[in-house]
Amino acid sequence: MRWFLSLLILFASAIGLALAARYNVGNVVLFYPPYRVDLSLNFFLLATALLFILFYIVLRALGHVQRLPGRVIAYRRAKREREGDKSLREALKALFEGRFGHAEKAATRASVSPANAGLAALIAARAAHRMRQPERRDTWLAAVGDDSPLKMARTMTRLSLMVDGHQPREALEAFAELSAGGTRHIQALRLALKANQQSGNWAEVLRLLRTLDKHDALNPVLSNRLRELAYDALLSDTALDDDALRRLWAGVPGADRVKPTIAVCAARAFTRRGLHDDACMLVEKALAAEWDERLVHAYRACAAPEASSALLAQIERCELWLKQRPNDAELELTLGFLCLRQKLWGKAQRHLEQALSAAGEAETRREAHLRLGQLHEALAQAEQAASHYRQSALAAGA
């Protein structure tokens, strides 16, 4: 309908102009001595209109010619961007497919486009790292630049790759750079945890674990295992003196002190330094919170010196526990060993034989036979001692 109306208006205009030109008898005289040109008014108006149209066309053509270099540059830029975007998609696809060589080559092509250069460099760095090319990886990471909007992405990529490559020093440098910029999100903390674990910085591991646990950012099983490893490493440090070890243990949260694995590590550390009373006390507290055979074994290992009041107190404590847990093989073995250490021969033999009869594990039977052999040897009963020693050796090889 719109085209029809336009055509109708055009025809009406043509008819109007034809009628106006028919009844227009005027003329135009162009006089430039000694020349004189007489033109009808209609022809003059028509010529003027044609000249105007020609002038307009010429101006438009000149404008197009002037803009042509810019259009060529824009076209080439757009073409490079399209090719760069295509190469970037190919690089990502190849990276996810595990074709790292192809990914790096595609990223190299994508880096020609300034808009894609940063992301392409990060993709190429990951690909080079997977191909075990640290020099090329570092070159690509450096290509991103410190002032780029991708600075955080570059730092996180560097942190992740350094952790994966077991380069904790460089990883911690990247984490420090993130922290200086005020960025410490969950993934960065997870990676920093791994880096500190690799570098043996166990105090920092514990601090990061507490932070991550507040955000439920770690599997509880993994968190507990890392905490146990950290405390084991810290408590096993031979550079600690007695006071330093006590201060370290005093700084451990109460909930961690009563965990069996951590308490066993602490008891072992105190026992190595001859701090039997401290070791016994912490094991007793842990056993009060949760009964565990590992703690009973640790209680046996941290026995006080022979013929001491502390050893008698341990025996009394074990007797109270035995009333609550009769026929506990590990507890019977511990009580028998303590009585043997105190030279309570009859009592020691009774509990060791009871441990032997209730024992379910080969290790418990082996130690029970060993302690009985020691008891009979102390009583100058060589034949019985040899028999128990032999059975202990057989149990050890079972």
C-alpha positions in Angstrom: 0.0 0.0 0.0 2.8 2.4 0.8 4.5 1.7 -2.6 1.2 2.4 -4.3 0.8 5.7 -2.6 4.3 6.7 -3.4 3.8 5.9 -7.0 0.6 7.8 -7.1 2.3 10.9 -5.6 5.1 10.6 -8.1 2.6 10.6 -11.1 0.6 13.5 -9.7 3.8 15.5 -9.3 4.8 14.7 -12.9 1.5 15.8 -14.2 1.6 19.0 -12.2 5.1 19.9 -13.4 4.0 19.2 -17.1 1.0 21.5 -16.8 3.1 24.2 -15.1 5.8 24.0 -17.8 3.1 24.2 -20.6 1.7 27.5 -19.4 5.1 29.0 -18.3 6.2 31.2 -21.2 9.0 33.0 -19.4 12.6 33.0 -20.5 16.1 33.6 -19.1 18.8 35.7 -20.7 22.4 35.0 -19.9 24.5 38.0 -21.0 28.3 38.0 -20.9 29.6 40.6 -23.5 29.9 40.0 -26.3 27.9 36.8 -25.8 24.1 36.5 -25.2 22.2 33.3 -24.5 18.4 33.1 -24.4 16.9 30.2 -22.6 13.3 29.3 -21.7 12.6 29.4 -18.1 11.6 25.7 -18.2 14.9 24.6 -19.7 16.9 26.8 -17.2 15.1 25.2 -14.3 15.7 21.7 -15.7 19.4 22.4 -16.3 19.8 23.9 -12.8 18.3 20.7 -11.3 20.5 18.5 -13.4 23.6 20.4 -12.4 22.7 20.2 -8.8 22.2 16.5 -9.0 25.6 16.1 -10.8 27.4 18.2 -8.3 25.8 16.2 -5.5 27.0 12.9 -7.1 30.5 14.2 -7.5 30.7 15.3 -3.9 29.4 11.9 -2.7 31.9 10.1 -4.9 34.8 12.2 -3.5 33.6 11.5 0.1 33.5 7.8 -0.6 37.1 7.9 -2.1 38.3 9.8 1.0 36.7 7.2 3.4 37.9 4.2 1.4 41.3 3.7 3.2 39.5 3.8 6.6 37.0 1.3 5.4 39.7 -1.0 4.1 41.5 -0.8 7.5 38.2 -1.5 9.4 37.4 -4.4 7.1 40.8 -5.9 7.7 40.5 -5.3 11.4 37.1 -7.0 11.5 38.5 -9.9 9.4 41.3 -10.3 11.9 38.9 -10.2 14.8 36.7 -12.8 13.2 39.7 -15.0 12.5 41.0 -14.4 16.1 37.6 -15.3 17.6 37.5 -18.5 15.5 41.0 -19.4 16.6 40.2 -18.7 20.2 37.2 -21.0 20.1 39.4 -23.7 18.5 42.0 -23.2 21.2 39.5 -23.7 24.0 38.0 -26.7 22.3 41.4 -28.3 21.8 42.4 -27.6 25.4 39.2 -29.3 26.7 39.8 -32.2 24.4 43.4 -32.6 25.7 45.0 -31.8 22.3 47.5 -29.3 23.9 49.8 -28.9 20.9 46.8 -27.9 18.7 45.5 -25.7 21.5 48.8 -23.7 21.7 49.0 -23.3 17.9 45.4 -22.0 17.8 46.0 -19.7 20.7 49.0 -18.3 18.8 46.8 -17.5 15.9 44.2 -16.0 18.2 46.8 -13.8 19.9 47.1 -11.7 16.7 43.8 -10.0 17.6 44.5 -7.5 20.4 41.1 -8.2 22.0 41.9 -11.9 22.3 45.6 -11.7 23.0 45.3 -11.9 26.8 42.9 -14.9 26.9 44.9 -16.6 24.1 48.1 -16.3 26.2 46.4 -17.9 29.2 45.1 -20.8 27.1 48.5 -21.2 25.5 50.2 -21.2 29.0 48.0 -23.9 30.2 48.6 -26.0 27.1 52.4 -25.5 27.4 52.2 -26.5 31.0 50.4 -29.7 30.2 53.1 -30.5 27.6 55.8 -29.9 30.3 57.2 -26.9 28.6 57.9 -24.5 31.6 59.8 -22.0 29.5 57.0 -21.5 27.0 54.5 -21.4 29.8 56.3 -18.6 31.6 56.7 -16.7 28.3 53.0 -16.9 27.7 52.2 -15.8 31.2 54.5 -12.8 30.9 52.8 -11.8 27.7 49.6 -11.0 29.6 51.2 -8.1 31.3 50.8 -6.6 34.8 48.5 -3.8 33.7 46.1 -5.9 31.8 42.5 -6.3 32.9 43.4 -10.0 33.0 45.9 -9.5 35.7 43.9 -11.4 38.3 43.2 -14.2 35.8 46.9 -14.4 35.0 47.9 -14.6 38.7 45.3 -17.3 39.4 46.5 -19.2 36.4 50.1 -18.9 37.5 49.1 -20.0 41.1 47.2 -23.0 39.8 50.0 -24.1 37.4 52.7 -23.7 40.0 50.8 -25.8 42.5 50.2 -28.4 39.8 53.9 -28.4 38.9 55.0 -28.7 42.5 56.7 -25.4 42.6 55.4 -24.1 46.0 57.7 -21.1 46.2 56.4 -19.6 43.0 52.9 -20.5 43.9 53.1 -18.7 47.2 54.5 -15.7 45.5 51.5 -15.7 43.2 49.2 -16.0 46.3 51.0 -13.1 48.0 50.4 -11.0 44.8 46.7 -11.9 45.0 46.6 -11.0 48.7 48.3 -7.7 48.1 45.5 -6.9 45.6 42.8 -7.7 48.2 41.7 -10.9 46.4 41.5 -14.0 48.5 38.6 -16.1 47.3 37.9 -19.7 48.0 39.8 -21.2 45.1 42.8 -19.1 45.8 42.8 -20.3 49.4 42.5 -24.0 48.3 45.5 -23.5 46.0 47.4 -21.8 48.7 46.6 -24.7 51.1 48.2 -27.1 48.6 51.2 -24.9 48.1 51.8 -24.6 51.8 51.4 -28.3 52.2 54.0 -28.9 49.4 56.4 -26.5 51.1 55.9 -28.0 54.5 54.6 -24.8 56.0 52.2 -26.7 58.4 51.3 -23.8 60.6 49.9 -21.9 57.6 48.2 -25.1 56.5 46.3 -25.2 59.8 45.4 -21.5 59.5 44.0 -22.0 56.0 42.1 -25.1 57.1 40.3 -23.1 59.7 39.4 -20.5 57.2 38.2 -23.0 54.6 36.2 -25.0 57.2 34.3 -21.9 58.1 33.1 -21.7 54.5 32.5 -25.5 54.2 34.9 -25.3 51.3 36.7 -28.6 51.9 35.5 -32.2 52.2 35.5 -33.0 56.0 37.5 -36.2 55.5 40.2 -34.4 53.6 40.2 -31.5 56.1 40.6 -33.9 59.0 43.4 -35.8 57.3 45.3 -32.6 56.4 44.9 -31.4 60.0 46.3 -34.7 61.3 49.3 -34.5 58.9 49.9 -30.9 59.9 49.9 -31.7 63.7 52.0 -34.8 63.1 54.6 -32.7 61.3 54.6 -29.9 63.8 54.8 -32.2 66.8 57.5 -34.3 65.3 59.8 -31.4 64.8 63.0 -32.3 66.6 64.1 -28.7 66.8 61.4 -28.1 69.5 62.5 -28.1 73.1 60.3 -29.2 76.0 58.8 -25.7 76.6 58.2 -25.1 72.9 56.4 -28.4 72.6 54.2 -27.6 75.6 53.4 -24.2 74.1 52.6 -25.7 70.7 50.3 -28.2 72.4 48.6 -25.5 74.4 47.8 -23.7 71.2 45.9 -26.6 69.7 42.1 -26.2 69.9 40.4 -28.3 72.5 38.4 -30.2 69.9 41.5 -31.3 68.1 43.4 -32.3 71.3 41.0 -35.2 71.9 41.0 -36.6 68.4 42.8 -40.0 68.5 45.2 -39.5 65.7 46.4 -36.1 66.9 46.6 -37.2 70.5 48.7 -40.2 69.5 51.1 -37.9 67.6 51.4 -35.6 70.6 51.9 -38.5 73.1 54.6 -39.9 70.8 56.3 -36.5 70.7 56.2 -36.0 74.5 57.4 -39.5 75.2 60.4 -39.1 72.9 61.4 -36.2 75.1 60.9 -38.1 78.3 57.8 -36.1 79.3 55.8 -39.2 80.3 53.4 -37.4 82.6 52.3 -34.9 79.9 51.9 -37.8 77.5 49.8 -39.8 79.9 47.6 -36.9 80.8 46.7 -36.0 77.2 46.0 -39.6 76.3 43.7 -40.0 79.4 41.8 -36.9 78.3 41.5 -38.2 74.8 40.3 -41.6 76.0 37.7 -39.9 78.2 36.3 -38.2 75.1 36.5 -41.2 72.8 37.7 -44.7 73.3 40.2 -45.8 70.7 42.7 -48.7 70.6 45.3 -46.4 69.1 45.1 -44.3 72.3 45.4 -47.4 74.5 48.5 -48.4 72.6 49.9 -44.9 73.0 49.2 -45.1 76.7 51.2 -48.2 76.9 54.1 -46.6 74.9 54.3 -43.6 77.2 54.6 -45.7 80.4 56.4 -44.0 83.2 59.8 -45.2 84.4 60.0 -48.4 86.4 59.2 -48.4 90.1 57.6 -45.0 90.1 54.4 -43.5 91.6 53.4 -42.4 88.2 53.6 -46.0 86.9 51.4 -47.2 89.8 48.9 -44.4 89.0 48.8 -45.7 85.4 48.1 -49.2 86.6 45.3 -48.0 88.8 43.8 -46.0 85.9 43.9 -49.1 83.6 42.3 -51.2 86.3 39.4 -48.8 86.5 39.0 -48.8 82.7 39.1 -52.6 82.7 36.2 -52.7 85.0 34.2 -50.6 82.5 35.5 -52.6 79.5 36.2 -56.2 80.5 37.9 -58.6 78.1 39.4 -55.7 76.1 42.5 -57.3 74.6 44.4 -54.1 74.0 43.6 -52.8 77.5 44.6 -56.2 79.0 47.9 -56.1 77.1 48.5 -52.5 78.4 47.8 -53.4 82.0 50.0 -56.5 81.7 52.9 -54.5 80.3 52.6 -51.9 83.0 52.5 -54.6 85.7 55.6 -56.2 84.0 57.4 -52.8 84.1 56.5 -52.5 87.8 57.7 -56.1 88.4 54.3 -57.3 89.5 55.0 -60.7 88.0 51.8 -62.6 88.8 49.5 -59.8 87.9 51.4 -59.1 84.7 51.2 -62.8 83.6 47.5 -63.0 84.3 46.7 -59.9 82.3 49.0 -60.8 79.4 47.5 -64.3 79.1 44.1 -62.8 79.2 45.1 -60.4 76.4 46.4 -63.4 74.5 43.1 -65.3 74.8 41.0 -62.2 73.9 43.3 -61.0 71.1 41.8 -60.9 67.6 44.7 -59.2 65.7 48.0 -60.8 65.0 49.9 -57.7 66.2 48.2 -57.9 69.7 49.1 -61.7 69.9 52.7 -61.0 68.8 53.2 -58.3 71.5 51.5 -60.4 74.2 53.8 -63.4 73.4 56.8 -61.0 73.4 55.9 -59.6 76.8 55.3 -63.0 78.2 58.7 -64.1 76.9 60.2 -61.1 78.7 58.4 -62.0 81.9 59.5 -65.7 81.9 63.1 -64.5 81.0 63.1 -62.2 84.0 61.9 -65.2 86.2 64.7 -67.4 84.7 62.2 -69.7 83.0 64.2 -70.1 79.8 62.1 -72.8 78.2 58.8 -70.9 78.5 60.5 -67.7 77.5 61.9 -69.3 74.3 58.4 -70.8 73.5 56.8 -67.3 73.7 59.5 -65.7 71.7 59.1 -68.3 69.0 55.3 -67.8 68.9 55.9 -64.0 68.8 58.1 -64.4 65.8 55.5 -66.7 64.1 52.8 -64.2 64.8 54.9 -61.4 63.3 55.3 -63.4 60.1 51.7 -64.3 59.8 
